[in-house]
Amino acid sequence: MAAVLTESLIYEILSVVEEIPKGKVASYGQIAELIGRSRNARLVGKVLSMADYYGTYPCHRVVNHCGRLAPFFREQKNLLLKEHVEFKDDNHVNMKTCRWDLK
């Protein structure tokens, strides 16, 4: 069943993004799981691409499951470096040390 993009769903996703602490990152899939839609990681990405229309959110703290930065988000790396996020290489966050762990 395809997810229907509603205002409620958008704010649900953005409220999870808002909770990611400085110095940590979450994956699109992790956010999808947290809202009970484990198969909708791409939907999370779509919502984050429109987040500016809904307010200011720390979308720079969201990466793919391997820690790869968003390809067209030029400021993302600098924003993460300012928060002392550790990188494995130029385009990948170290998910072992910087992944947001809710335990």
SULKA-V319000 format. One record per backbone hydrogen bond with DSSP energy under -1.0 kcal/mol. CO is the residue of the C=O (numbers start at 1). NH is the residue of the N-H. E is the energy in kcal/mol with one decimal. If there is no record, write none. Layout:
# SULKA-V319000
<<CO & NH & E> <CO & NH & E>>
This chain:
# SULKA-V319000
<<4 & 6 & -1.0> <6 & 10 & -2.5> <7 & 11 & -2.6> <8 & 12 & -1.8> <9 & 13 & -2.3> <10 & 14 & -2.6> <11 & 15 & -2.0> <12 & 16 & -1.3> <13 & 17 & -2.1> <14 & 18 & -2.1> <16 & 19 & -1.2> <17 & 20 & -1.3> <21 & 24 & -1.7> <25 & 100 & -3.4> <26 & 63 & -2.4> <27 & 31 & -2.1> <28 & 32 & -2.3> <29 & 33 & -2.5> <30 & 34 & -2.2> <31 & 35 & -1.3> <32 & 37 & -3.1> <33 & 36 & -1.8> <37 & 40 & -2.4> <40 & 44 & -1.6> <41 & 45 & -1.9> <42 & 46 & -2.2> <43 & 47 & -2.5> <44 & 48 & -2.5> <45 & 49 & -1.7> <47 & 50 & -1.3> <50 & 53 & -1.9> <51 & 54 & -2.2> <57 & 59 & -2.1> <58 & 61 & -2.0> <59 & 62 & -1.7> <61 & 26 & -2.6> <63 & 28 & -1.2> <64 & 67 & -2.3> <67 & 93 & -2.9> <68 & 64 & -2.0> <70 & 73 & -1.4> <73 & 76 & -1.4> <75 & 79 & -2.4> <76 & 80 & -2.3> <77 & 81 & -2.7> <78 & 82 & -2.0> <80 & 85 & -2.2> <81 & 84 & -1.7> <86 & 94 & -2.9> <91 & 69 & -2.3> <92 & 88 & -2.7> <92 & 89 & -1.2> <93 & 95 & -1.2> <94 & 98 & -2.1> <95 & 99 & -1.2> <98 & 25 & -2.6>>
